[in-house]
Amino acid sequence: MKDFVISQEPSKDVFPKQHDMWVQLKSSGFVNYVDLSESEDILIYAEQHGVIPLSKANQ
């Protein structure tokens, strides 16, 4: 299973705590980080691997 986080870097000056959390999450390796500008990668992965939404899984 692949987990993705789609995000955009928050301003370090305006949101210092959020920026610190963003840096930690991005470098953790716990999830696959995808910048908002590259979210098309998730759609490609889903199509190639037959991913379906959880809401459709039990139908």
C-alpha positions in Angstrom: 0.0 0.0 0.0 1.3 3.5 -0.8 0.3 6.5 1.2 0.7 9.9 -0.2 0.7 13.4 1.3 -0.1 16.2 -1.1 1.1 19.4 0.2 2.7 22.7 -0.5 5.5 24.2 1.5 4.1 26.7 4.0 5.9 30.1 4.5 8.6 29.8 7.0 8.1 33.4 8.0 4.3 33.4 8.3 3.8 29.8 9.6 7.0 28.8 11.3 5.5 25.9 13.3 3.7 24.5 10.2 6.9 24.8 8.2 8.8 22.8 10.8 6.2 20.1 10.7 6.2 20.1 6.9 10.0 19.7 6.8 9.8 16.8 9.3 7.0 15.0 7.4 8.7 15.5 4.0 12.0 14.0 5.3 10.5 11.3 7.4 10.1 8.7 4.6 6.9 7.6 6.5 4.7 8.6 3.5 5.3 9.6 0.0 5.4 13.3 -0.3 4.0 14.9 -3.4 4.2 18.6 -4.0 0.9 20.1 -5.0 2.3 20.9 -8.4 3.1 17.2 -9.0 -0.2 15.6 -7.8 -0.7 14.1 -11.3 1.8 11.4 -10.1 -0.8 10.0 -7.8 -3.4 9.7 -10.6 -0.9 7.9 -12.8 0.0 5.5 -10.0 -3.7 4.8 -9.2 -4.4 4.1 -12.9 -1.4 1.8 -13.3 -2.2 -0.2 -10.1 -6.0 -0.4 -10.2 -6.5 1.7 -7.2 -10.1 2.3 -6.3 -11.6 4.7 -3.7 -12.4 3.1 -0.3 -16.0 4.1 -0.8 -16.1 1.8 -3.8 -14.2 -1.1 -2.3 -17.1 -3.0 -0.8 -19.5 -2.7 -3.7 
